[in-house]
Amino acid sequence: MKRVGITQRVEYITKYNETRDCLDQRWSELLLELEYLPIPLPNINPESVSALLKILKLDLIIFSGGNSLTVLDETAANISPQRDLFEKTLFSEAMGLNIPILGVCRGMQMLNIQMGGTLSKVTGHIAVNHTINSLDTSFDFPCDVNSYHSWGIRKSDLSKDLKPLALDSDGNIEAFINEEKKILGIMWHPEREYPFNSKDTQMIKRFL
């Protein structure tokens, strides 16, 4: 069974004075349906990331959604500098180990930034569905996808090391890839579809 590590959002629970790592249970359901073993990754200190990856021997890392990126707005209520630093280190270590990476929503945004790209504010993309247009026939993406983000990637924002795979009707990039470095990014959430979209599950299988 392939082992898939998934990053987690950070939530601050003031009632209990706790900082929690959280993961939607639907991620586990989706990966188990694919017969992959889901392994939630804790937001640990960067110094421990290398040892964590050596122990887990992951076949894929998913950079999941949730939490705004601190670099975009240091005053946002849902930022987590700890998560940002962990994921930045995780990305670097994964690249060194040649571990395939899938970025979802925030994860896709983070990958583009780490590879030298930028982001732009977008409107009309929070809690809605919209159509996308595929640019590459090697991936059979859904035509209609969910959307939960206020920052997007325009063509001018995209890292020069990433190839666009799908666009929305305004020309924002909804999927990208770097085949050599085994990086795939999508702006929608496959785990939030129920039942799961077969095109999403086949996309993950094809990539891995």
ABEGO torsion letter per residue (X at the ends): XBBBBBBBBBBBBAAAGBBBBBBBAAAAAAAAAAGBBBBBBBBBBAAAAAAAAAAAGBABBBBBBEEBBAAABAABAABBAAAAAAAAAAAAAAAAAGBBBBBBEAAAAAAAAAAGBBBBBBBGABGBBBBBBBABAABBBBABBBBABABBBBAAABBAABBBABBBAAGBBABBBBAAAGBBBBABBAAABOBBBAAAAAAAAAAX
